[in-house]
Amino acid sequence: MKKHLVIVESPAKTKSISKYLGDDYKVVSSKGHIRDLATRGKFGLGVDIDNHFAPTYVAIKGKKKDIDELKKDVKNSDFVYLATDPDREGEAISWHLYDALGLKDDEYNRIVFNEITKKAVQDSLKNARKIDKDLVNSQEARRILDRIIGFRLSKLIQSKTSGSSAGRVQSVALKLIVDREREITSFKSEEYWTIKALFNELEAELFEYKTDKVKINNEEEANQILDKLKSEYEVIDVSKKETKKQSKLPFTTSTLQQEASSKLGMTPKKTMMIAQKLYEGIELENETVGLISYMRTDSVRFSDEFVGSTFKYIEENYGKNYVGFVKKGKAKDNVQDAHEAIRPTSILRTPMNVKPFLSTDEFKLYRLIYFRALSSLMAPALVNHTTITLNNEDYHFKATGQVITFDGYLKVYGEYETTKENELPDIVVNNKLKAKEVKKEQHFTQPPARYTEATLVKEMDELGIGRPSTYSPTLDRIKSRGYVIIEDKKLVPTEIGFEITDKLQEYFSHLINVKYTKNMESDLDDISEGKKVWYQIVENFYNEFEPSVEKAFDSLEKKEPEKTGEDCPKCGSPLVIRLGKYGQFVACSNYPTCKYIKQEPREEQIICDCPNCDGKIVLKRSRKGKVFYGCNNYPKCKTAFWDQPTGDKCPECGNLLVSKGKKIKCSSCDFIKE
């Protein structure tokens, strides 16, 4: 009897989803994307420019076997459910599966679930639908735009600068970093002074003279004020006010990356890798279940079901006065509200309950997500603020203090927020106080801070550049290309980063900027809602973009490669430093007439003794840059491993053991070291 076939993206999801659906279903994985644009046609763009940019798709390298296996699975099933991720990219992958596997409309349904739990997966079958072509068109337009910009600008950059690539979002993010660095460089620090009066139980700072705000520019002005002050200060005002300190909204992709960076020291890349695992499923004592909802989102809403269960949990565990309300986030452009904010899939799965089943980092991130979601539905904290104003010869000093009278949401989120308490003494108006000390302090205005990875993500999010799924890959790209380096956890542009930004702004300032990129995101949103035609957006962009590219190719001077001071041993021409796919190398300047490349002697990283000769196993790289481990007596000895040998021998067959992830296994037989 044939089964229903369910196709998901990630192999990690198949185990848990199979358990939820039972024996009538077979769950398989596409292992992510199966197809991409071809690299043929004009400029290798893979689209027919003269026919509304009609795309040509081909199987991604290494994916043909997976597609053939999926076709067999389809043939042996009676119905197909496409269950890829619940976003535009996931919708596009479902369409590629539909098209590549030759499915007919009466043979499939599209299902989506925001969390991998039994109820969510089973409910998705009741709400099955067909593929949303508007969402697919939006993602297709994004991919084609990125291909056009990436291919055309990257070729320009490679031929005219020391850089290797450019991109629609990448180049705008780099410009933000470069602009900030120039702002810091041109910043002129200004001197200013403050005056504080210290009493037994409080400290007050000078803030105004009569009704005018005080600004002290130098020490001379500070001394003039000090000379006028008397020893006694009169209390002229005491104001007390209770305020509510509201909890923060639940996590979006952007805010999760920011908070995990500042509170846990995790990079955006690491945060998303761990979040992905928590979403896909963790093996608990009696079940395999996704611990958090889908982690690529810019929505701050919760389902009514989660809100209800959380309110009940708060009342039962903390008391009725701790129950809060559902907060609405400030309306933002480009928000995709198709799914929820990031939250635990069950408020009853507390961090301590699941701790035994998680790694240290998984526990830290889950705990942060859990308490952020829980606290967002708790009552605000109540804070009593006291302000005391003192007068001395018409110079007014202010002391402030605050005391938390009800902890509210801070009961669970207090460790992630700094809330200083400073209780002021009971003082009434007309009291006279004598200062123990009056001190002046010199200060200097500071330039704006360099971006960290977290603050750049925040800036991109607030400016509407890119989508939740693009933040981390964009950062990785500008770092791996050598456009920025990390210094003291800050992003610092390199010489190449400055060069590329300046060249792009010279010819593409009308396109490579925040406003244009944000408007493009709005156009993509309109496509996803069926308000605009995807190929018209692409055509309009291309007609504006391509003339600028051609002008830049004609006008930009090619940067001459840097000479090394040596001559080519083959033809006598100067040797120069060139930039290749795998970094810098030294070659003849007379290329292509002379194709000499200098082979730099590299210090071998010895791993262990070779098991088949008297040589050593050393770290090597293939022609495509992939790391492997081979004998240094090659080609006489061709011993090689893809996984790193440990130097120890297998107790069963005598061959070398290798390290693969967290496992130690034999390079030859099935032995795995416990």
C-alpha positions in Angstrom: 0.0 0.0 0.0 1.4 3.4 -1.0 2.1 6.0 1.6 1.6 9.8 1.6 5.0 11.5 1.0 6.0 14.5 3.0 9.0 16.5 1.8 10.8 18.8 4.2 14.0 20.8 3.7 16.3 19.6 6.5 17.1 15.9 7.3 17.1 16.8 11.0 13.3 17.3 10.8 12.4 14.0 9.3 12.7 11.9 12.5 10.4 14.0 14.7 7.8 14.6 11.9 7.7 10.9 11.0 6.7 10.2 14.7 4.0 12.8 14.6 2.4 11.5 11.4 2.6 7.8 11.8 3.0 4.8 9.5 0.7 6.1 6.7 3.3 8.8 5.9 6.9 8.7 4.6 8.9 11.8 5.5 12.0 12.7 3.3 14.3 15.7 2.9 15.2 17.8 -0.1 18.4 18.8 1.8 17.7 22.4 1.2 17.7 24.0 -2.3 17.7 21.6 -5.3 17.9 24.1 -8.2 19.4 27.4 -9.0 19.7 29.8 -11.9 21.9 28.5 -14.8 25.1 30.4 -15.7 24.4 30.7 -19.4 22.9 33.4 -21.6 23.9 37.0 -21.7 26.6 37.7 -19.0 25.9 34.2 -17.6 22.9 35.5 -15.7 20.7 32.5 -16.5 17.7 34.6 -17.6 16.3 35.7 -20.9 16.6 39.4 -20.8 14.6 39.9 -23.9 11.7 37.7 -22.7 10.7 39.3 -19.4 13.8 37.9 -17.7 12.4 34.3 -17.9 14.8 32.2 -15.8 16.5 29.0 -16.6 17.0 26.7 -13.7 19.4 23.8 -13.4 20.0 21.2 -10.6 22.6 22.4 -8.1 25.9 20.5 -8.4 25.6 17.2 -6.5 21.8 17.5 -6.3 20.8 15.4 -9.3 21.0 12.2 -7.3 18.8 13.7 -4.6 16.2 14.8 -7.2 16.2 11.3 -8.8 15.7 9.7 -5.3 12.8 12.1 -4.7 11.2 11.2 -8.0 11.3 7.5 -7.0 9.6 8.5 -3.7 6.9 10.4 -5.5 6.3 7.5 -7.9 5.9 5.2 -4.9 3.5 7.5 -3.1 -0.2 8.3 -3.5 0.0 12.0 -2.5 2.7 14.5 -1.8 2.9 17.2 0.9 5.5 19.9 0.4 6.5 21.0 3.9 9.4 23.4 3.4 10.1 26.3 5.7 7.2 28.9 6.3 8.7 31.8 4.5 9.3 33.1 0.9 12.4 31.1 0.5 10.6 27.9 1.7 7.7 28.6 -0.7 10.2 28.9 -3.6 11.8 25.6 -2.7 8.4 24.0 -2.7 7.7 25.3 -6.1 11.1 24.0 -7.4 10.2 20.6 -6.0 6.8 20.8 -7.6 8.4 21.7 -11.0 11.4 19.4 -10.9 9.5 16.4 -9.7 6.8 16.9 -12.3 3.9 17.1 -9.8 0.4 17.8 -11.0 -2.0 20.0 -9.0 -4.2 17.1 -7.9 -1.1 15.2 -6.7 0.2 17.6 -4.0 -0.6 20.1 -1.3 1.6 22.7 0.5 1.6 22.6 4.3 3.4 25.0 6.7 4.0 24.9 10.4 5.6 27.6 12.5 6.9 25.0 15.0 7.8 21.3 14.9 5.4 19.9 17.5 2.9 17.1 17.1 -0.1 19.4 17.2 1.3 22.0 14.7 2.3 19.3 12.2 -1.0 17.5 12.4 -2.9 20.8 12.2 -1.0 21.8 9.1 -2.6 18.9 7.2 -6.0 20.3 8.0 -5.0 23.6 6.6 -3.2 22.4 3.5 -3.2 24.6 0.4 -1.6 25.0 -3.0 1.7 26.9 -3.6 1.4 30.7 -3.2 2.8 31.8 -6.6 3.0 35.4 -5.5 5.4 34.5 -2.7 7.4 32.4 -5.2 7.5 35.3 -7.7 8.8 37.6 -4.9 11.6 35.2 -4.0 12.3 34.6 -7.7 12.6 38.4 -8.3 15.0 38.7 -5.3 17.2 35.9 -6.7 17.3 37.3 -10.2 18.1 40.8 -8.9 20.9 39.5 -6.7 22.2 37.5 -9.6 22.3 40.5 -11.9 23.9 42.8 -9.3 26.3 40.1 -8.1 27.5 38.9 -11.5 27.8 42.3 -13.1 29.2 44.3 -10.2 31.5 41.5 -9.1 33.1 41.2 -12.6 33.6 45.0 -12.5 35.1 44.9 -9.0 37.4 42.1 -9.9 38.7 43.8 -13.1 39.1 47.3 -11.7 39.9 46.9 -7.9 41.5 44.7 -5.4 38.1 43.3 -4.4 36.4 40.1 -5.4 32.6 40.7 -5.2 29.8 43.2 -4.6 26.1 42.7 -3.9 22.7 44.4 -3.4 22.6 44.2 0.4 26.3 43.4 1.0 27.6 46.6 -0.6 25.1 48.8 1.3 26.1 47.1 4.6 29.8 47.7 3.8 29.0 51.4 3.0 27.5 51.8 6.5 30.7 50.5 8.1 32.9 52.7 5.9 30.8 55.8 6.5 30.9 55.2 10.2 34.7 54.8 10.1 35.1 58.1 8.2 32.8 59.8 10.7 35.0 58.6 13.5 38.2 59.8 11.7 36.8 63.3 11.0 35.4 63.6 14.5 36.7 66.6 16.5 36.6 66.0 20.2 35.3 68.9 22.4 36.2 69.6 26.0 33.6 70.0 28.7 33.5 70.0 32.5 31.0 68.9 35.1 30.6 69.9 38.8 29.2 67.6 41.5 28.4 68.2 45.1 28.8 65.2 47.4 26.7 64.8 50.6 26.5 62.0 53.1 23.7 60.1 51.4 23.4 61.6 47.9 25.4 63.1 45.0 24.0 66.0 43.0 25.2 67.4 39.7 25.1 71.0 38.5 22.6 71.3 35.6 21.4 74.9 35.4 22.0 78.5 36.5 18.6 80.2 37.3 16.6 78.8 34.3 19.4 78.4 31.8 21.2 75.1 31.2 24.8 75.2 32.3 27.6 74.3 29.8 31.1 74.5 31.2 33.7 74.6 28.3 37.0 74.6 30.2 38.6 74.5 33.7 38.7 78.3 34.0 34.9 78.4 33.7 34.6 75.6 36.2 36.8 77.4 38.7 34.8 80.6 38.3 31.6 78.7 39.3 33.3 77.0 42.3 34.5 80.4 43.6 30.9 81.6 43.7 29.5 78.6 45.6 28.9 78.7 49.3 29.1 75.7 51.7 25.4 75.5 52.3 22.8 74.1 49.8 19.1 74.6 50.1 16.5 72.0 49.0 14.1 73.8 46.7 12.2 70.9 45.2 11.5 67.2 46.0 9.5 65.4 43.4 8.3 61.7 43.5 6.8 59.9 40.7 5.8 56.2 40.1 6.4 54.9 36.6 5.9 51.6 34.9 8.9 49.8 33.4 7.4 47.8 30.5 8.8 44.5 29.4 10.4 44.2 26.0 8.7 42.8 23.0 9.4 39.1 22.1 12.3 38.3 19.9 12.5 38.8 16.1 15.5 37.5 14.2 17.3 40.8 14.5 16.6 41.4 18.2 17.6 37.8 19.1 20.9 38.2 17.3 21.5 41.5 19.2 20.6 40.2 22.6 22.5 36.9 22.2 25.6 39.0 21.2 25.4 41.4 24.2 24.2 39.0 26.9 25.8 35.7 25.7 28.7 36.8 23.6 27.4 34.8 20.5 28.0 36.0 17.0 24.9 36.3 14.7 26.1 33.2 12.8 26.5 31.1 15.9 23.1 32.3 17.3 21.3 31.3 14.1 23.0 27.9 13.9 21.9 27.0 17.5 18.4 28.5 17.0 18.1 26.3 13.9 18.8 23.2 15.9 16.4 24.2 18.7 13.7 24.7 16.0 14.3 21.5 14.1 14.1 19.2 17.1 15.8 18.0 20.3 15.6 14.5 21.6 14.1 14.7 25.1 13.4 11.8 27.4 10.2 10.6 25.8 9.9 12.6 22.6 11.8 14.5 19.9 10.4 18.0 19.6 11.2 21.4 18.3 11.8 23.6 21.4 11.3 27.0 19.6 9.1 28.4 16.9 10.6 29.4 13.5 13.6 31.6 14.0 13.5 33.7 10.8 10.8 36.3 11.5 10.3 40.0 11.9 6.9 39.6 13.6 6.4 40.3 17.3 3.0 38.7 17.7 2.0 35.4 19.4 -0.7 33.0 18.7 -3.8 33.2 20.9 -3.1 29.7 22.1 0.4 30.5 23.3 -0.8 33.8 25.0 -3.6 31.9 26.8 -1.4 29.1 28.1 1.3 31.6 29.2 -1.1 33.8 31.1 -2.3 30.7 32.9 1.3 29.7 33.7 2.2 33.1 35.0 -0.9 33.2 37.3 -0.2 29.7 38.7 3.5 30.2 39.2 3.9 33.9 40.1 0.5 35.2 41.0 -2.4 37.1 39.3 -0.7 40.5 39.8 2.2 39.3 37.6 -0.1 38.7 34.6 0.5 41.3 31.9 -1.0 42.0 28.5 -0.3 41.5 24.8 1.8 44.4 23.6 1.8 45.6 20.0 5.0 46.5 18.4 5.6 49.8 16.7 4.5 49.5 13.1 7.4 49.0 10.8 7.8 48.9 7.0 8.4 45.6 5.3 7.3 43.4 8.2 6.3 39.9 7.1 3.6 38.8 9.6 3.1 35.3 8.2 4.3 33.7 11.4 5.0 34.5 15.0 7.8 36.0 17.1 10.4 33.6 18.3 9.1 31.7 21.4 9.2 28.4 23.2 6.8 25.8 21.6 5.5 25.2 25.1 5.7 27.5 28.1 5.6 24.3 30.3 9.0 23.2 28.9 11.1 25.3 31.2 14.8 25.7 30.7 15.7 23.6 33.7 13.4 20.8 32.5 15.2 20.5 29.2 18.7 21.4 30.4 19.9 17.7 30.6 19.2 17.3 26.9 21.0 20.4 25.7 24.6 21.5 25.2 25.8 24.5 27.2 25.2 27.0 24.4 21.9 25.5 23.4 20.7 25.8 27.0 21.9 29.4 27.2 20.1 30.4 24.1 16.9 28.5 24.9 16.8 30.1 28.3 17.2 33.6 26.8 14.4 32.9 24.3 12.1 31.3 26.9 12.4 34.1 29.5 12.1 36.8 26.8 8.8 35.4 25.6 7.5 34.7 29.2 8.5 38.2 30.4 6.9 39.9 27.4 3.5 38.8 28.7 4.1 39.7 32.4 3.1 42.9 34.2 5.3 45.9 34.1 7.7 46.6 37.0 6.8 49.6 39.2 9.6 52.1 39.9 9.5 55.0 42.3 11.6 57.9 41.0 12.8 60.7 43.3 14.4 63.9 42.1 15.9 66.4 44.6 16.8 69.9 43.4 19.3 72.0 45.4 20.1 75.7 45.1 23.4 77.4 45.8 23.7 81.0 44.7 21.2 80.4 41.9 23.2 77.4 40.7 20.9 74.4 40.7 22.1 70.8 41.4 20.0 67.7 40.8 20.1 64.3 42.6 18.1 61.4 41.2 17.2 58.0 42.7 14.9 55.1 41.9 13.6 52.1 43.8 11.7 49.2 42.4 8.5 48.7 44.4 7.1 45.8 42.3 9.5 43.6 40.2 6.9 42.5 37.6 8.5 41.0 34.5 12.0 41.5 36.1 11.1 38.5 38.2 12.2 36.4 35.3 14.1 38.7 33.0 16.0 40.7 35.6 19.4 39.1 35.0 19.3 40.2 31.4 18.6 43.8 32.2 20.6 46.3 34.3 18.2 48.2 36.6 20.2 50.3 39.1 18.5 51.1 42.4 19.5 54.2 44.2 17.4 55.2 47.2 17.6 58.8 48.2 17.1 59.9 51.8 13.9 61.5 53.1 14.5 65.2 52.6 11.9 68.0 52.6 11.9 71.4 50.9 13.8 74.2 52.7 16.2 71.7 54.3 19.8 73.0 54.4 22.7 70.6 53.5 26.4 71.0 53.7 28.5 69.3 51.0 31.4 67.0 52.1 33.1 67.8 48.8 32.5 69.7 45.6 34.5 68.3 42.6 35.1 69.3 39.1 35.7 66.8 36.3 37.1 67.1 32.8 35.5 65.2 29.9 35.7 65.1 26.2 33.0 64.3 23.7 33.4 60.9 22.1 33.1 59.9 18.4 30.3 57.5 17.4 31.2 53.8 18.2 32.2 51.4 15.5 29.6 48.8 14.6 29.7 45.5 16.2 28.1 42.6 14.3 25.0 43.0 16.6 24.7 46.8 16.2 25.1 46.5 12.4 22.3 43.9 12.3 20.2 46.4 14.4 21.0 49.2 12.0 20.1 47.0 8.9 16.8 46.0 10.5 15.8 49.6 11.5 16.8 50.9 8.0 14.9 48.1 6.2 17.9 46.6 4.4 17.6 42.9 3.7 15.5 40.3 5.4 15.9 38.3 8.6 17.5 35.4 6.6 20.1 37.7 5.1 21.7 39.5 8.1 24.1 36.7 9.1 25.2 35.7 5.6 25.8 39.4 4.7 28.1 39.8 7.7 29.9 36.5 6.8 30.4 37.7 3.2 32.0 41.1 3.9 34.3 39.4 6.5 35.4 36.5 4.3 36.0 38.8 1.3 38.5 40.8 3.5 36.4 44.0 3.3 36.3 44.3 7.1 38.2 42.8 10.0 37.2 42.4 13.7 39.1 44.4 16.2 38.0 44.3 19.8 34.7 42.9 18.6 34.2 45.9 16.3 33.9 45.9 12.5 36.8 47.9 11.0 36.9 48.4 7.2 40.1 47.4 5.4 41.8 49.3 2.6 40.0 47.1 0.1 36.6 47.9 1.8 37.3 51.6 1.4 38.3 51.2 -2.2 35.3 49.2 -3.3 32.9 51.5 -1.5 34.4 54.5 -3.2 34.4 53.0 -6.6 30.8 51.8 -6.3 29.6 55.2 -5.1 31.4 56.9 -8.0 29.1 55.2 -10.5 26.3 53.6 -8.5 25.4 56.0 -5.7 21.8 56.2 -7.1 21.4 52.4 -6.6 23.8 51.4 -3.8 22.3 53.3 -1.0 19.9 52.8 1.9 16.8 54.4 0.4 17.0 52.5 -2.9 17.6 49.2 -1.2 14.7 49.7 1.2 12.4 50.7 -1.6 13.4 47.5 -3.4 12.4 45.5 -0.4 9.0 47.3 -0.5 8.7 46.3 -4.2 9.4 42.7 -3.3 6.8 42.8 -0.6 4.3 44.2 -3.1 5.1 41.3 -5.5 4.4 38.8 -2.6 1.0 40.4 -2.1 0.2 40.3 -5.8 0.2 44.1 -6.1 3.1 44.3 -8.7 4.4 42.1 -11.5 7.8 40.7 -10.7 9.4 40.9 -14.1 8.4 44.6 -14.4 10.3 45.4 -11.2 13.4 43.5 -12.6 13.1 45.2 -16.0 12.9 48.7 -14.5 16.0 48.0 -12.3 18.0 46.4 -15.1 17.3 49.3 -17.5 18.6 51.7 -14.9 21.5 49.5 -13.7 23.1 48.2 -16.9 24.0 51.5 -18.5 25.8 52.5 -15.2 27.7 49.2 -15.4 28.8 49.7 -19.0 29.9 53.3 -18.2 31.9 52.1 -15.2 33.6 49.4 -17.3 34.6 52.1 -19.9 35.6 54.8 -17.5 37.0 53.2 -14.4 40.8 52.9 -14.5 42.1 49.4 -13.9 44.1 49.2 -10.7 47.6 48.2 -11.5 48.7 45.2 -9.5 51.4 45.9 -6.8 54.9 45.0 -7.9 57.0 42.7 -5.6 60.4 44.1 -6.7 61.3 40.7 -8.2 61.6 39.7 -11.9 60.0 36.7 -13.5 62.5 33.9 -13.8 61.0 32.9 -17.2 60.6 36.2 -19.1 62.2 38.9 -16.9 59.0 40.9 -16.5 58.2 42.3 -13.1 56.4 39.9 -10.7 53.1 41.3 -9.2 50.6 40.4 -6.5 47.3 39.2 -7.9 44.0 38.3 -6.2 42.6 34.9 -7.0 39.7 32.8 -5.8 41.6 31.5 -2.8 43.5 34.7 -1.9 46.6 36.6 -3.0 49.4 35.0 -5.1 52.5 36.2 -7.0 52.6 35.9 -10.8 54.1 37.4 -13.9 52.9 40.8 -15.0 53.2 39.6 -18.6 50.2 37.4 -18.3 48.7 35.8 -20.5 51.9 35.7 -22.7 53.8 34.4 -19.6 51.8 32.2 -17.2 54.5 31.9 -14.5 53.1 31.7 -10.9 55.5 31.8 -8.0 55.1 28.8 -5.7 55.5 30.1 -2.1 57.1 27.6 0.2 54.6 26.7 2.9 55.4 25.4 6.4 53.8 22.0 6.6 51.3 21.4 9.4 52.2 17.8 10.5 49.3 15.8 11.8 50.9 12.4 12.5 53.1 9.7 11.0 52.0 8.2 7.7 50.8 4.6 8.2 52.1 3.4 4.8 55.6 4.9 4.6 58.2 6.9 6.5 56.5 10.2 5.6 54.2 12.5 7.6 50.5 13.1 7.2 50.2 16.9 6.6 47.3 19.4 6.1 46.8 20.1 2.4 44.3 21.9 0.1 42.8 20.6 -3.1 42.8 22.8 -6.2 39.4 24.0 -5.2 40.6 25.0 -1.7 39.1 22.1 0.2 41.1 20.9 3.2 42.3 17.3 3.2 45.2 15.3 4.9 47.8 13.6 2.8 51.3 12.2 2.9 54.2 14.6 2.2 55.9 11.9 0.1 53.2 12.3 -2.6 53.3 11.2 -5.4 55.3 8.2 -4.2 52.8 7.7 -1.4 49.2 8.5 -2.1 47.8 8.0 1.4 45.1 10.7 2.0 42.1 11.3 4.2 39.2 13.8 4.1 38.8 13.7 7.9 41.7 14.6 10.2 43.6 11.5 11.5 44.2 11.3 15.2 47.4 9.3 15.0 45.8 6.4 16.9 45.1 3.0 15.3 41.8 1.2 15.1 41.7 -1.7 17.6 39.8 -3.8 15.1 41.6 -3.4 11.7 44.7 -1.4 12.5 44.0 1.5 10.2 44.2 5.1 11.4 41.3 6.6 13.4 40.0 9.9 12.2 38.0 12.8 13.8 34.6 13.4 12.2 32.7 16.1 14.1 32.4 14.9 17.7 33.0 11.3 16.8 36.3 9.3 16.5 35.9 6.6 13.9 38.0 4.3 11.8 39.1 5.5 8.4 38.5 2.0 7.0 36.0 -0.1 8.9 32.8 0.7 10.9 34.5 1.0 14.3 33.4 4.1 16.3 35.2 5.0 19.5 32.8 5.4 22.5 
